[in-house]
Amino acid sequence: MNALGRHILAEVYGCEPNILNDPEKVEKVMVAAALTSGAEVREVAFHKFSPQGVSGVVVISESHLAIHTWPELGYAAVDVFTCGDRVDPWDACNYIVQHFKAERVTAVETKRGLGFVEVEEKSAVAG
């Protein structure tokens, strides 16, 4: 069975704090990353935390790009998930890393939907 999607989880370090703390700048980079990779943007939502940090998601026809930032640490947790084989999630990930001016990145790719895992439901009883 072919994978249904490709999911990249990236740890992005040494980023420009002023970019990571600005919701408009983060949104601009994330949307541009999606478009650069050839994805079709559907919806966008970003939130600025107090005193610092930004979280957001770019919903694309092919799945999503998501981020949470810690400007005080120069760190961003980035999630790029694409379905199908028309869009390469690494193109979006590399764009993000470059435009956040990161010093270092570690990333892993997981193939999604390769098989099914049975999940057993259990109930917990307090007491």
Sequence and secondary structure as in RCSB ss.txt:
>XXXX:A:sequence
MNALGRHILAEVYGCEPNILNDPEKVEKVMVAAALTSGAEVREVAFHKFSPQGVSGVVVISESHLAIHTWPELGY
AAVDVFTCGDRVDPWDACNYIVQHFKAERVTAVETKRGLGFVEVEEKSAVAG
>XXXX:A:secstr
   SEEEEEEEEES  HHHHT HHHHHHHHHHHHHHTT  EEEEEEEE SSS EEEEEEETTEEEEEEEEGGGTE
EEEEEEEESSSS HHHHHHHHHHHTT SEEEEEEEEESSS            
